[in-house]
Amino acid sequence: MYVKEIWRYPVKSMAGEPLEHASLGPLGIEGDRVVHARNRQGRVATARAYPGLLGHRAKLDEQGAPLVGGRPWTDPSVLADVRRIVGPGAELVRDETPDRFDVLPLLVATDGAIAAFGRDGRRLRPNLVIGGVEGLEERRWPGGRLRIGEVVIAIDSLRGRCVMTTFDPDTQAQDPDVLRDIVKRFDGRLALNCGVVQGGVIRAGQSVELLRPAEVAHATFP
């Protein structure tokens, strides 16, 4: 197995950026989801309710600051775009606390599960895609760990999927059948909720070792 794709989403619910390498720490990929939108009531605004956010692409600049469509996230034009989607009074907020994640800091998918899904894997919004995985083998991984060089990732559980999967990542056109299919064929769950046990740098193409749940108790980690 190997690291097939690495993704970072500097602004929550916006399109992300593919990476050739990334630093992982206790809160997942550095720079992931460090900015989010809030509506006028102060609630976090996500693409579940505001799918237009997916039409904006975020990345980090060389200094690690989020850009939206090539503009600093603090640029008034970015906020104007967000308010057209979320509504008057919306704000963009920087948040680097653990609370910024819906579940755990890292979402891992496999090429086998994406092939079985049969649609664009970006709909699942993974941080990592592990290649060389047979079919739905990932469903047997919760409780195990992934070792990628010096990095160790704990696999907690399968991710319950939501309405965000129904939006095309390029056009934002909605297809409700996508989520119905996930519920019917995959019990509503695809990809893996994960945490980082041992941080470090990973690279695309790097080999991945799986420690199955029964092996974890006997393993030693740096």
C-alpha positions in Angstrom: 0.0 0.0 0.0 1.1 3.6 -0.6 0.0 7.2 -0.1 -1.9 7.9 -3.3 -3.3 11.4 -2.5 -2.9 14.0 0.2 -5.5 16.8 0.6 -5.7 19.8 2.8 -8.8 22.1 3.3 -7.6 25.4 4.8 -11.1 26.8 4.9 -13.8 24.4 6.2 -16.3 23.4 3.5 -14.4 25.0 0.7 -12.5 23.0 -2.0 -9.1 22.0 -0.9 -5.6 21.6 -2.3 -3.7 18.4 -3.3 -0.3 18.1 -1.8 2.9 16.2 -2.6 3.9 16.2 1.1 2.4 17.3 4.4 3.4 17.6 8.0 1.1 15.8 10.5 0.6 16.7 14.1 -1.9 15.9 16.9 -4.5 17.9 14.9 -4.0 16.2 11.6 -2.5 17.9 8.6 -1.0 21.3 9.5 -3.1 24.1 8.2 -6.2 22.0 7.7 -9.6 23.7 8.4 -8.0 26.6 10.2 -10.6 29.1 9.0 -14.4 28.6 8.9 -17.5 30.7 8.2 -20.2 31.6 10.7 -23.7 32.7 10.0 -25.2 35.8 11.6 -26.4 33.6 14.5 -22.8 32.7 15.2 -23.1 29.0 14.1 -20.5 27.4 12.0 -21.7 27.5 8.4 -20.8 24.4 6.3 -21.6 23.1 2.8 -24.3 20.9 4.3 -26.5 24.0 4.4 -24.5 26.3 2.1 -23.2 24.2 -0.8 -22.0 27.3 -2.6 -19.0 27.3 -0.3 -17.7 24.3 -2.2 -17.3 26.5 -5.3 -14.4 28.4 -3.7 -11.0 26.8 -3.5 -8.6 27.4 -0.6 -4.9 26.8 -0.3 -2.0 28.0 1.9 0.5 30.5 0.7 4.3 30.1 1.3 3.9 31.6 4.8 1.1 29.3 5.7 -1.7 31.8 5.4 -5.0 30.7 3.8 -5.9 32.0 0.4 -9.3 31.8 -1.2 -9.2 32.0 -5.0 -5.7 33.4 -4.7 -6.8 36.2 -2.3 -5.9 36.4 1.4 -8.8 35.0 3.4 -9.0 38.4 5.2 -9.6 40.2 1.9 -13.0 42.0 2.0 -13.9 40.5 -1.4 -13.6 37.0 0.1 -16.0 38.0 2.9 -18.4 39.5 0.4 -18.4 36.2 -1.5 -19.1 34.3 1.7 -21.9 36.6 2.6 -23.6 36.1 -0.8 -23.6 32.4 0.1 -24.2 32.3 3.8 -26.2 35.6 4.2 -25.7 39.1 5.6 -23.8 39.1 8.9 -21.7 36.1 8.1 -18.1 36.2 9.2 -14.9 34.3 8.6 -13.1 33.1 11.7 -9.7 31.6 12.3 -9.8 28.7 14.7 -7.0 26.3 15.3 -8.6 24.5 18.3 -9.7 20.8 18.2 -13.3 22.0 18.1 -12.9 22.9 14.4 -13.3 19.2 13.4 -16.7 17.6 13.1 -15.3 14.2 14.3 -11.6 13.5 14.3 -8.8 15.5 12.7 -7.9 13.1 9.9 -10.2 11.4 7.3 -8.6 8.5 5.5 -10.1 6.8 2.4 -8.8 4.0 0.2 -8.7 3.5 -3.5 -10.6 0.3 -3.2 -13.6 1.9 -1.4 -13.6 4.8 -3.8 -13.8 2.4 -6.7 -16.7 0.6 -5.0 -18.3 4.0 -4.4 -18.1 4.6 -8.2 -18.0 8.3 -8.0 -15.5 11.1 -7.7 -13.6 10.5 -4.5 -13.5 14.3 -3.8 -17.1 13.9 -2.7 -15.8 12.1 0.4 -13.3 15.0 1.2 -10.5 12.7 2.5 -7.2 14.0 3.8 -5.4 10.9 2.7 -6.2 8.3 0.0 -4.3 5.0 0.5 -3.7 3.2 -2.7 -3.2 -0.5 -3.4 -6.2 -1.5 -1.2 -8.5 -4.3 -2.3 -12.2 -3.5 -2.5 -13.8 -2.7 0.9 -10.9 -3.9 3.0 -10.9 -0.6 4.9 -14.1 -1.7 6.7 -12.0 -4.2 8.6 -9.4 -1.6 9.8 -11.1 0.3 12.7 -9.0 -0.4 15.8 -5.9 -0.7 13.7 -3.1 1.7 12.9 -1.3 2.9 9.8 2.4 3.5 9.8 3.8 5.8 7.1 7.5 6.3 7.7 7.7 7.9 11.2 4.0 8.8 11.2 1.6 6.6 13.1 -2.2 7.0 12.5 -4.8 5.4 14.7 -8.0 4.2 12.9 -11.0 4.9 15.0 -14.2 4.2 13.0 -16.0 4.4 9.7 -17.3 7.9 8.8 -21.0 8.4 8.7 -21.7 10.3 5.5 -23.9 13.4 5.1 -25.6 15.5 2.5 -22.3 17.0 1.4 -21.6 13.9 -0.7 -24.5 14.7 -2.9 -22.9 17.9 -4.3 -20.7 17.7 -7.3 -17.3 19.1 -6.3 -17.0 21.1 -9.5 -20.5 22.3 -10.3 -22.2 22.0 -6.9 -25.1 20.3 -8.7 -27.0 18.1 -6.2 -27.8 14.4 -6.8 -29.7 13.0 -3.7 -29.2 9.5 -5.1 -25.5 9.6 -4.0 -26.4 9.6 -0.3 -29.2 7.1 -0.8 -26.7 4.8 -2.5 -24.2 5.2 0.4 -26.9 4.3 2.8 -28.1 1.3 0.8 -24.7 -0.2 -0.1 -22.4 1.0 2.6 -24.7 1.4 5.6 -24.2 5.1 5.4 -20.5 4.9 6.1 -17.4 5.4 3.9 -13.8 6.3 4.8 -12.2 6.3 8.2 -12.1 8.6 11.2 -8.5 8.8 12.3 -6.2 10.5 14.8 -2.4 11.0 14.8 -0.4 9.0 17.3 3.0 10.0 16.1 3.5 13.0 13.9 6.0 13.7 11.1 6.1 14.3 7.4 4.5 12.1 4.8 4.9 12.2 1.0 2.8 11.0 -1.9 4.0 7.6 -3.1 5.4 6.7 0.3 4.7 3.1 1.5 2.0 2.4 4.1 2.0 -0.4 6.6 -1.2 -1.6 8.2 -1.3 -3.0 11.7 -4.6 -4.8 12.1 -6.5 -4.4 15.4 -5.2 -7.7 16.8 -1.6 -6.6 16.1 -1.8 -3.2 17.7 -1.5 -4.4 21.3 1.8 -6.1 20.5 3.3 -3.3 18.4 5.9 -0.8 19.6 5.9 2.8 18.3 8.5 5.5 18.4 
